Amino acid sequence: MTQYMDFFSHLAEESASRKREFLEIGRIAGRFPAATTRQDGEISVWCSNDYLGMGQHPLVLRAMKTAIDEYGAGSGGSRNIGGTNHYHVLLERELAELHGKEDALVFTSGYSANEGALSVLAGRMDGCVAFSDELNHASIIDGLRHSGAEKRIFRHNDPEHLEELVAAVDPRRPKLLVTESVHSMGGDVAPLAEIADVAKRYGMLTFLDEVHAVGMYGPQGAGIAAERGLAGEFDLVMGTLAKAFGTTGGYVAGPSVIVDAVRAFSRSFIFTTALPPSVAAGGLAAVRHLRGSEAERERLRRNARTMHRLLTERRIPFLSDQSHIVSVRVGEDGLCKRISALLLERHGMYVQAINAPSVRVGEEILRVAPGAVHSPADVRGFVDALDGIWTALDVPRGGGSGQA
């Protein structure tokens, strides 16, 4: 036992610079972005992925309560053991319709959806070569790694480099393209038309992660590809229920024959307990609501535009003005944590500092998410608070998006 404790003590020392401290908060039902903490009382949350506030929406809460009264708290096991609840069926049907695909499969998380689907897609095609954006999410990296397939990494959002890599591979080999539409940390949007063009010319199977886009972009919230008229160019779409739809769970949608293969062989689907019926019911209510409502998306766009403009005016650097993810560039771990702490202590505003391995060392950010639940006055107040701390700490200023 001692030798193991020594090992982990050494590991703890080695990882001290990456230590992650989490604020214990409780989101106040019906009043989000308001939350409570044990230390600071009531605060305002500025880093939630519940971008549209659907996790607090009366329709979602009512659907979940009804499902609990009907079916109880849990699902009773994996769908292979305990069976499939009708809410799972309805949810998968709704998601397939949202994306204009034949079928969909729901997982317990976005991570397990990517890992499970990609390990099958890349691993079951003999001789497959997978092409993945260098900044793709860890779940994509792990799914491709677990598939055992060869992989080529193309420079972030660089279709020319993608084509260069694809052209060097035997044209007879199956090829899988994997990319994200909205990058989870930088908030920039992929050049999907150019990427889809490369994929079509080289006969690639295409897998698009729309986790940070579904519900928020495109007709009925179908995502960036749909917004740009490119939904048909991507064979499989992966999304989540945990962000715009406000609950939890992930999914893939695509041709029935491919979804059936994932359903049959994905270990992260087969060997895990299914989503509770109440969660599936809440997700279903959120998807249905956002397919018919533009109000939440419009508030999100308005607040993101306002924050981009105000940060640019104050010369506070951020990574991209292409989406609702406003990543304020700090670039030093200790300073990033200090700014986060001061926002909370002085202003009751919570933004988690993001460090390695979520971003590269030296590229630390404050990942700010002005959501549909914030008011324009809230956004102005947040930027005022950040600007005051920027001045107090003498943090270098830049010219706005993409500039240091």
GUFI-462899 format. One record per residue (C-alpha): x, y, z; residue number from 1; residue in three letters. Coordinates in nm, 2 decimals, padded with zeros to 4 digits. Layout:
REC   east  north     up   n res
REC      X      Y      Z NUM Ala
...
***
This chain:
REC   east  north     up   n res
REC  00.00  00.00  00.00   1 Met
REC  00.28  00.25  00.09   2 Thr
REC  00.44  00.23 -00.25   3 Gln
REC  00.11  00.31 -00.42   4 Tyr
REC  00.05  00.61 -00.19   5 Met
REC  00.40  00.73 -00.27   6 Asp
REC  00.33  00.70 -00.64   7 Phe
REC  00.01  00.91 -00.61   8 Phe
REC  00.17  01.16 -00.39   9 Ser
REC  00.43  01.21 -00.65  10 His
REC  00.16  01.24 -00.92  11 Leu
REC -00.02  01.50 -00.71  12 Ala
REC  00.30  01.71 -00.69  13 Glu
REC  00.35  01.68 -01.06  14 Glu
REC -00.01  01.79 -01.14  15 Ser
REC -00.02  02.07 -00.88  16 Ala
REC -00.02  02.33 -01.15  17 Ser
REC -00.32  02.17 -01.31  18 Arg
REC -00.52  02.14 -00.98  19 Lys
REC -00.89  02.19 -01.04  20 Arg
REC -01.11  02.35 -00.78  21 Glu
REC -01.48  02.34 -00.82  22 Phe
REC -01.73  02.58 -00.68  23 Leu
REC -02.02  02.41 -00.50  24 Glu
REC -02.33  02.58 -00.64  25 Ile
REC -02.70  02.52 -00.66  26 Gly
REC -02.89  02.67 -00.96  27 Arg
REC -03.21  02.82 -00.83  28 Ile
REC -03.51  02.66 -01.01  29 Ala
REC -03.70  02.92 -01.22  30 Gly
REC -03.44  03.19 -01.16  31 Arg
REC -03.14  03.08 -01.35  32 Phe
REC -02.87  03.23 -01.41  33 Pro
REC -02.91  03.29 -01.03  34 Ala
REC -02.75  03.03 -00.81  35 Ala
REC -02.65  02.99 -00.45  36 Thr
REC -02.31  02.89 -00.29  37 Thr
REC -02.22  02.80  00.06  38 Arg
REC -01.95  03.07  00.08  39 Gln
REC -02.08  03.36 -00.14  40 Asp
REC -02.46  03.35 -00.11  41 Gly
REC -02.65  03.42 -00.43  42 Glu
REC -02.44  03.46 -00.74  43 Ile
REC -02.48  03.49 -01.12  44 Ser
REC -02.36  03.21 -01.34  45 Val
REC -02.17  03.30 -01.66  46 Trp
REC -02.01  02.97 -01.77  47 Cys
REC -02.30  02.73 -01.80  48 Ser
REC -02.36  02.51 -02.10  49 Asn
REC -02.74  02.54 -02.04  50 Asp
REC -02.72  02.81 -02.31  51 Tyr
REC -03.09  02.86 -02.36  52 Leu
REC -03.20  02.80 -02.00  53 Gly
REC -03.41  02.49 -02.10  54 Met
REC -03.29  02.31 -01.78  55 Gly
REC -03.52  02.55 -01.60  56 Gln
REC -03.80  02.57 -01.85  57 His
REC -04.15  02.49 -01.71  58 Pro
REC -04.23  02.25 -02.00  59 Leu
REC -03.92  02.05 -01.93  60 Val
REC -03.97  02.04 -01.55  61 Leu
REC -04.33  01.94 -01.59  62 Arg
REC -04.24  01.66 -01.84  63 Ala
REC -03.98  01.52 -01.61  64 Met
REC -04.21  01.52 -01.30  65 Lys
REC -04.48  01.35 -01.50  66 Thr
REC -04.24  01.08 -01.61  67 Ala
REC -04.12  01.02 -01.26  68 Ile
REC -04.48  00.98 -01.14  69 Asp
REC -04.53  00.73 -01.43  70 Glu
REC -04.21  00.53 -01.43  71 Tyr
REC -04.01  00.61 -01.12  72 Gly
REC -03.66  00.74 -01.08  73 Ala
REC -03.43  00.51 -01.28  74 Gly
REC -03.44  00.31 -01.60  75 Ser
REC -03.36 -00.03 -01.44  76 Gly
REC -03.05 -00.11 -01.64  77 Gly
REC -02.91 -00.10 -01.99  78 Ser
REC -03.16 -00.12 -02.27  79 Arg
REC -03.02 -00.46 -02.36  80 Asn
REC -03.11 -00.58 -02.01  81 Ile
REC -03.40 -00.37 -01.89  82 Gly
REC -03.57 -00.29 -02.22  83 Gly
REC -03.64  00.05 -02.38  84 Thr
REC -03.89  00.29 -02.23  85 Asn
REC -04.13  00.46 -02.47  86 His
REC -03.98  00.80 -02.40  87 Tyr
REC -03.65  00.67 -02.54  88 His
REC -03.83  00.57 -02.86  89 Val
REC -04.01  00.91 -02.89  90 Leu
REC -03.69  01.10 -02.83  91 Leu
REC -03.49  00.91 -03.09  92 Glu
REC -03.77  00.96 -03.34  93 Arg
REC -03.78  01.33 -03.27  94 Glu
REC -03.40  01.37 -03.30  95 Leu
REC -03.39  01.18 -03.63  96 Ala
REC -03.67  01.41 -03.76  97 Glu
REC -03.48  01.72 -03.64  98 Leu
REC -03.18  01.63 -03.85  99 His
REC -03.36  01.48 -04.14 100 Gly
REC -03.20  01.14 -04.08 101 Lys
REC -03.35  00.79 -04.09 102 Glu
REC -03.27  00.70 -03.74 103 Asp
REC -03.11  00.81 -03.41 104 Ala
REC -02.96  00.65 -03.10 105 Leu
REC -02.95  00.80 -02.76 106 Val
REC -02.65  00.75 -02.52 107 Phe
REC -02.61  00.85 -02.16 108 Thr
REC -02.37  01.14 -02.24 109 Ser
REC -02.22  01.32 -02.53 110 Gly
REC -01.89  01.17 -02.44 111 Tyr
REC -02.02  00.82 -02.46 112 Ser
REC -02.20  00.90 -02.79 113 Ala
REC -01.88  01.01 -02.96 114 Asn
REC -01.66  00.74 -02.81 115 Glu
REC -01.91  00.47 -02.87 116 Gly
REC -02.01  00.56 -03.22 117 Ala
REC -01.66  00.64 -03.35 118 Leu
REC -01.50  00.33 -03.21 119 Ser
REC -01.75  00.13 -03.42 120 Val
REC -01.75  00.34 -03.73 121 Leu
REC -01.37  00.35 -03.76 122 Ala
REC -01.30  00.02 -03.61 123 Gly
REC -01.54 -00.20 -03.81 124 Arg
REC -01.44 -00.08 -04.16 125 Met
REC -01.14 -00.28 -04.26 126 Asp
REC -00.84 -00.06 -04.34 127 Gly
REC -01.02  00.26 -04.24 128 Cys
REC -00.82  00.58 -04.21 129 Val
REC -00.98  00.85 -03.99 130 Ala
REC -00.92  01.22 -04.04 131 Phe
REC -00.98  01.44 -03.74 132 Ser
REC -00.94  01.81 -03.66 133 Asp
REC -00.65  01.87 -03.43 134 Glu
REC -00.87  02.05 -03.17 135 Leu
REC -01.15  01.79 -03.17 136 Asn
REC -01.30  01.70 -02.83 137 His
REC -01.14  01.44 -02.60 138 Ala
REC -01.44  01.21 -02.67 139 Ser
REC -01.36  01.21 -03.04 140 Ile
REC -00.99  01.14 -02.97 141 Ile
REC -01.07  00.85 -02.74 142 Asp
REC -01.33  00.70 -02.98 143 Gly
REC -01.08  00.70 -03.27 144 Leu
REC -00.81  00.57 -03.04 145 Arg
REC -01.03  00.28 -02.91 146 His
REC -01.13  00.19 -03.27 147 Ser
REC -00.77  00.09 -03.35 148 Gly
REC -00.80  00.26 -03.69 149 Ala
REC -00.52  00.46 -03.84 150 Glu
REC -00.58  00.83 -03.80 151 Lys
REC -00.45  01.15 -03.96 152 Arg
REC -00.48  01.49 -03.78 153 Ile
REC -00.54  01.79 -03.99 154 Phe
REC -00.48  02.15 -03.88 155 Arg
REC -00.77  02.32 -03.71 156 His
REC -01.04  02.42 -03.95 157 Asn
REC -00.80  02.38 -04.24 158 Asp
REC -00.97  02.21 -04.54 159 Pro
REC -00.65  02.25 -04.76 160 Glu
REC -00.44  02.05 -04.51 161 His
REC -00.73  01.79 -04.49 162 Leu
REC -00.72  01.74 -04.86 163 Glu
REC -00.34  01.72 -04.86 164 Glu
REC -00.36  01.43 -04.61 165 Leu
REC -00.65  01.26 -04.78 166 Val
REC -00.48  01.27 -05.12 167 Ala
REC -00.18  01.08 -04.98 168 Ala
REC -00.39  00.78 -04.88 169 Val
REC -00.47  00.49 -05.11 170 Asp
REC -00.81  00.58 -05.27 171 Pro
REC -00.93  00.23 -05.22 172 Arg
REC -00.92  00.25 -04.84 173 Arg
REC -01.24  00.36 -04.65 174 Pro
REC -01.21  00.71 -04.50 175 Lys
REC -01.39  00.87 -04.21 176 Leu
REC -01.40  01.25 -04.16 177 Leu
REC -01.47  01.38 -03.81 178 Val
REC -01.50  01.74 -03.71 179 Thr
REC -01.69  01.98 -03.48 180 Glu
REC -01.91  02.26 -03.62 181 Ser
REC -01.86  02.49 -03.32 182 Val
REC -01.54  02.44 -03.14 183 His
REC -01.60  02.38 -02.77 184 Ser
REC -01.32  02.60 -02.63 185 Met
REC -01.25  02.87 -02.89 186 Gly
REC -01.61  02.92 -03.01 187 Gly
REC -01.50  02.94 -03.38 188 Asp
REC -01.71  02.77 -03.65 189 Val
REC -01.57  02.52 -03.90 190 Ala
REC -01.57  02.60 -04.27 191 Pro
REC -01.82  02.32 -04.33 192 Leu
REC -01.88  02.38 -04.70 193 Ala
REC -01.51  02.35 -04.79 194 Glu
REC -01.47  02.04 -04.56 195 Ile
REC -01.78  01.88 -04.71 196 Ala
REC -01.65  01.94 -05.06 197 Asp
REC -01.32  01.76 -04.98 198 Val
REC -01.51  01.47 -04.82 199 Ala
REC -01.74  01.44 -05.13 200 Lys
REC -01.45  01.44 -05.38 201 Arg
REC -01.27  01.17 -05.20 202 Tyr
REC -01.57  00.96 -05.10 203 Gly
REC -01.54  00.99 -04.73 204 Met
REC -01.79  00.89 -04.46 205 Leu
REC -01.87  01.21 -04.27 206 Thr
REC -01.93  01.25 -03.90 207 Phe
REC -02.02  01.60 -03.76 208 Leu
REC -02.02  01.69 -03.39 209 Asp
REC -02.28  01.96 -03.35 210 Glu
REC -02.28  01.95 -02.96 211 Val
REC -02.24  02.33 -02.93 212 His
REC -02.48  02.40 -03.21 213 Ala
REC -02.79  02.19 -03.18 214 Val
REC -03.09  02.38 -03.05 215 Gly
REC -02.91  02.71 -03.11 216 Met
REC -02.85  02.74 -03.48 217 Tyr
REC -03.03  02.65 -03.80 218 Gly
REC -03.39  02.59 -03.88 219 Pro
REC -03.57  02.44 -03.58 220 Gln
REC -03.23  02.43 -03.40 221 Gly
REC -03.09  02.16 -03.63 222 Ala
REC -02.74  02.30 -03.62 223 Gly
REC -02.48  02.48 -03.82 224 Ile
REC -02.48  02.24 -04.12 225 Ala
REC -02.86  02.29 -04.15 226 Ala
REC -02.82  02.67 -04.11 227 Glu
REC -02.58  02.67 -04.41 228 Arg
REC -02.78  02.43 -04.62 229 Gly
REC -02.53  02.15 -04.58 230 Leu
REC -02.72  01.90 -04.36 231 Ala
REC -02.73  01.65 -04.64 232 Gly
REC -02.35  01.66 -04.69 233 Glu
REC -02.28  01.50 -04.35 234 Phe
REC -02.38  01.13 -04.31 235 Asp
REC -02.39  01.13 -03.93 236 Leu
REC -02.47  01.41 -03.69 237 Val
REC -02.37  01.38 -03.32 238 Met
REC -02.54  01.60 -03.06 239 Gly
REC -02.62  01.64 -02.70 240 Thr
REC -02.92  01.69 -02.47 241 Leu
REC -02.69  01.85 -02.21 242 Ala
REC -02.64  02.20 -02.35 243 Lys
REC -02.92  02.38 -02.55 244 Ala
REC -03.17  02.11 -02.45 245 Phe
REC -03.09  02.15 -02.08 246 Gly
REC -03.09  01.79 -01.96 247 Thr
REC -02.82  01.52 -02.01 248 Thr
REC -02.74  01.26 -02.27 249 Gly
REC -02.59  01.24 -02.62 250 Gly
REC -02.70  01.10 -02.95 251 Tyr
REC -02.60  01.01 -03.31 252 Val
REC -02.84  01.04 -03.61 253 Ala
REC -02.79  00.90 -03.95 254 Gly
REC -02.88  00.62 -04.20 255 Pro
REC -03.05  00.33 -04.03 256 Ser
REC -02.80  00.08 -04.14 257 Val
REC -02.52  00.27 -03.97 258 Ile
REC -02.71  00.35 -03.66 259 Val
REC -02.81 -00.01 -03.63 260 Asp
REC -02.44 -00.11 -03.64 261 Ala
REC -02.36  00.14 -03.36 262 Val
REC -02.65  00.01 -03.16 263 Arg
REC -02.53 -00.35 -03.20 264 Ala
REC -02.16 -00.30 -03.14 265 Phe
REC -02.10  00.02 -02.93 266 Ser
REC -01.97 -00.08 -02.59 267 Arg
REC -02.06  00.25 -02.43 268 Ser
REC -02.42  00.20 -02.53 269 Phe
REC -02.45 -00.18 -02.46 270 Ile
REC -02.27 -00.18 -02.12 271 Phe
REC -02.42  00.12 -01.94 272 Thr
REC -02.75  00.20 -01.78 273 Thr
REC -03.00  00.38 -02.00 274 Ala
REC -03.11  00.73 -01.94 275 Leu
REC -03.39  00.75 -01.68 276 Pro
REC -03.73  00.79 -01.85 277 Pro
REC -03.77  01.13 -01.68 278 Ser
REC -03.45  01.26 -01.84 279 Val
REC -03.56  01.13 -02.18 280 Ala
REC -03.90  01.29 -02.13 281 Ala
REC -03.74  01.62 -02.04 282 Gly
REC -03.51  01.61 -02.34 283 Gly
REC -03.80  01.53 -02.56 284 Leu
REC -04.00  01.83 -02.43 285 Ala
REC -03.70  02.06 -02.49 286 Ala
REC -03.63  01.94 -02.84 287 Val
REC -04.00  01.98 -02.93 288 Arg
REC -04.02  02.33 -02.78 289 His
REC -03.71  02.45 -02.96 290 Leu
REC -03.81  02.31 -03.29 291 Arg
REC -04.10  02.56 -03.28 292 Gly
REC -03.96  02.86 -03.09 293 Ser
REC -03.71  03.12 -03.21 294 Glu
REC -03.73  03.34 -02.90 295 Ala
REC -03.45  03.16 -02.71 296 Glu
REC -03.22  03.16 -03.01 297 Arg
REC -03.28  03.52 -03.08 298 Glu
REC -03.20  03.62 -02.72 299 Arg
REC -02.88  03.41 -02.73 300 Leu
REC -02.77  03.58 -03.06 301 Arg
REC -02.84  03.93 -02.91 302 Arg
REC -02.64  03.87 -02.60 303 Asn
REC -02.35  03.72 -02.78 304 Ala
REC -02.33  04.01 -03.02 305 Arg
REC -02.35  04.26 -02.74 306 Thr
REC -02.07  04.09 -02.55 307 Met
REC -01.85  04.07 -02.86 308 His
REC -01.90  04.44 -02.92 309 Arg
REC -01.84  04.55 -02.56 310 Leu
REC -01.53  04.34 -02.52 311 Leu
REC -01.39  04.48 -02.84 312 Thr
REC -01.46  04.84 -02.73 313 Glu
REC -01.28  04.77 -02.40 314 Arg
REC -00.99  04.60 -02.59 315 Arg
REC -01.03  04.28 -02.38 316 Ile
REC -00.91  04.00 -02.61 317 Pro
REC -01.13  03.70 -02.69 318 Phe
REC -01.08  03.42 -02.94 319 Leu
REC -01.38  03.43 -03.17 320 Ser
REC -01.69  03.63 -03.25 321 Asp
REC -01.85  03.35 -03.45 322 Gln
REC -02.07  03.20 -03.18 323 Ser
REC -02.22  03.23 -02.84 324 His
REC -01.90  03.08 -02.67 325 Ile
REC -01.69  03.39 -02.58 326 Val
REC -01.35  03.27 -02.47 327 Ser
REC -01.16  03.56 -02.31 328 Val
REC -00.79  03.50 -02.36 329 Arg
REC -00.57  03.52 -02.05 330 Val
REC -00.29  03.29 -02.13 331 Gly
REC -00.15  03.22 -01.79 332 Glu
REC -00.30  02.98 -01.54 333 Asp
REC -00.25  03.17 -01.22 334 Gly
REC -00.37  03.49 -01.36 335 Leu
REC -00.68  03.32 -01.51 336 Cys
REC -00.77  03.17 -01.17 337 Lys
REC -00.71  03.51 -01.01 338 Arg
REC -00.95  03.69 -01.24 339 Ile
REC -01.21  03.42 -01.19 340 Ser
REC -01.18  03.45 -00.81 341 Ala
REC -01.21  03.83 -00.82 342 Leu
REC -01.52  03.82 -01.04 343 Leu
REC -01.68  03.60 -00.78 344 Leu
REC -01.55  03.78 -00.47 345 Glu
REC -01.62  04.13 -00.59 346 Arg
REC -01.92  04.10 -00.82 347 His
REC -02.08  03.76 -00.74 348 Gly
REC -02.02  03.65 -01.10 349 Met
REC -01.91  03.29 -01.16 350 Tyr
REC -01.68  03.20 -01.45 351 Val
REC -01.47  02.89 -01.43 352 Gln
REC -01.10  02.93 -01.53 353 Ala
REC -01.01  02.68 -01.81 354 Ile
REC -00.66  02.53 -01.80 355 Asn
REC -00.48  02.22 -01.93 356 Ala
REC -00.58  01.97 -02.05 357 Pro
REC -00.90  02.14 -02.17 358 Ser
REC -00.67  02.39 -02.34 359 Val
REC -00.30  02.39 -02.41 360 Arg
REC -00.06  02.52 -02.14 361 Val
REC -00.02  02.89 -02.20 362 Gly
REC -00.36  02.93 -02.37 363 Glu
REC -00.57  02.95 -02.05 364 Glu
REC -00.91  03.12 -02.10 365 Ile
REC -01.22  03.24 -01.92 366 Leu
REC -01.49  03.05 -02.12 367 Arg
REC -01.78  03.29 -02.09 368 Val
REC -02.13  03.19 -02.20 369 Ala
REC -02.37  03.48 -02.22 370 Pro
REC -02.70  03.28 -02.25 371 Gly
REC -03.05  03.34 -02.34 372 Ala
REC -03.13  03.38 -01.97 373 Val
REC -02.92  03.69 -01.93 374 His
REC -03.05  04.03 -02.00 375 Ser
REC -02.87  04.30 -02.20 376 Pro
REC -02.81  04.49 -01.87 377 Ala
REC -02.66  04.17 -01.73 378 Asp
REC -02.42  04.15 -02.02 379 Val
REC -02.31  04.51 -01.98 380 Arg
REC -02.26  04.46 -01.61 381 Gly
REC -02.05  04.16 -01.66 382 Phe
REC -01.82  04.34 -01.91 383 Val
REC -01.80  04.64 -01.67 384 Asp
REC -01.69  04.41 -01.39 385 Ala
REC -01.43  04.23 -01.61 386 Leu
REC -01.30  04.56 -01.74 387 Asp
REC -01.24  04.68 -01.38 388 Gly
REC -01.05  04.37 -01.29 389 Ile
REC -00.85  04.39 -01.61 390 Trp
REC -00.74  04.74 -01.51 391 Thr
REC -00.68  04.66 -01.15 392 Ala
REC -00.45  04.37 -01.24 393 Leu
REC -00.29  04.55 -01.53 394 Asp
REC -00.37  04.27 -01.77 395 Val
REC -00.25  04.33 -02.13 396 Pro
REC -00.52  04.45 -02.36 397 Arg
REC -00.58  04.37 -02.73 398 Gly
REC -00.81  04.45 -03.01 399 Gly
REC -01.09  04.21 -02.96 400 Gly
REC -01.16  03.88 -03.14 401 Ser
REC -00.84  03.70 -03.24 402 Gly
REC -00.61  03.98 -03.14 403 Gln
REC -00.36  04.00 -02.85 404 Ala
***
